[in-house]
């Protein structure tokens, strides 16, 4: 390939195709993530005209399943649909952390926790790619807000970046090897993601060993030459003839090394070959089976938040059910923007409740007329109110956590009219549940559930499905409580990630704040007991064993969660960090022994001095429970760690010298000799070794202290001391 052909391969042919160059054909990429949004030919970016495909639950609901196996099955189904539609790469999953509950695209992201996100997304990608279809892991990186998303600089320290915002990407890249990774629009510490050499080349490729294609988000590239120099392979959409020419010119005039362009073009070509080899013309998929899977997944993503007096599940023989709220008839089942799927079919909760109930089911649209709704509720044996946010969309963040005023008024009126009121929420990110939930005995968090969500809601309401969804994000009492609150959405082009590592529940726990519903929380129609916790060190990590007993009368699923802490640590740590989890079916009355693995790498923190991951030695707390605030058993375990001794230097403090056994010994010896002498040297030495002076001296770097001794302790003596200490 000549230089012009290479350049041409590194930008798209149009919105959804790579460019055919020489013997390299074009392939199609489409959104994603929770369905296949294949644009009708010639329709560009028009969101509304795509071929029908199964609208699976968006990530907000999939994240709440906490079930890697389910994610894999949905990934496989999406892969089958892509193959049937001749799509080579599906643009997902989105794995940015939900840093703020206001994030406009939170519905497209899994969680506020990097391990939960990473484990689930790994399975999704593996499932998709097992069908010969590439994933596009997005948006790399730190794209946790929509406000000013194409310019804003996410200003974040390296430890937070590594431990929180990059951790899920690292996991998925290393374990599932996505065919493509999509860079984000925003800047990171001042540099556009699409031009970020450190992020794209040093970290992603160098440290993590990524070999696939780096594609831009649509329109994220500002400067084609700088993007290729930084390690980006494919700029989308296309065509971009001026950019192609600029690239070729840069190679010819030597300002861009020729191998940079060659490598980018070669990667695109190998992606295309891989896709062409895997293509299966004429493939089909089973629309009904995928709809059934979408219903199963939706049922598993629903989180039962409240169920006083066992109001739920409802009996099919409930004499009269009032279904209230237009969303029961016209469901809100996905968010707005590039992920909008044209579903193959669409269930609604009203029809599905009617199908399961043997008694009377009556409907009132509600929001504009709470009085009529209240009258209906009063006349029925139970009232189910459908309420939800209406805001979530790509491109803008939400303005608050409150439900729409009309929905709040409706809930209030209906709850006053019928004490047996159930509220079902439809929302893509958390809404404030108080203070109104005090008046409501049962509360079902239905997120955005995809095309079969209506059936899934009915399944949970009537106990066909025993709820096992758990919150993948904290529901705060108030927006102002949230760790991100003071640093969102930023100003003058910068958003400072001021809460650092204390994202989501980490921040609430560190400040010992009350929340409405904690991370990991969700009720079941049965109860579980934990017993026999045993934690041991095994090769590569910790093994956690615990027995879970279903002590209720119904079969159910428990999501066992393992959190660790290191109370005495060199660095600041969150009081609890999720490290492992398992979604386990347990029949009524039965027990299951659950074995979980905490990998060493997941215990590591990012050390900014050593600039690498460190598993700190120490006594770790391992807390096992049903939520981040419902810990059922705790153990401690000694971890040897992989700490290297940090060399003592002239800049090390007196405290650091004395904390080190060898350093303490040589310092004490050297200063004992000097202490007997007169003059400045004697004074200095006597002061340093005097225990009553320690608090004053502790934070002083050794060389600064030694300077007080003047000639008595010169540079050579200091050098000797350092040598002896190390
Ligand atoms: C979104 C991506 C999406 C792309 C293509 C962008 O605006 O950020 O998530 O894949 O458009 O539609």
Boltz pocket constraint, residues with backbone or C-beta under 6 A from the ligand:
constraints:
  - pocket:
      binder: B
      contacts: [[A, 31], [A, 32], [A, 91], [A, 138], [A, 217], [A, 218], [A, 338]]
      max_distance: 6.0
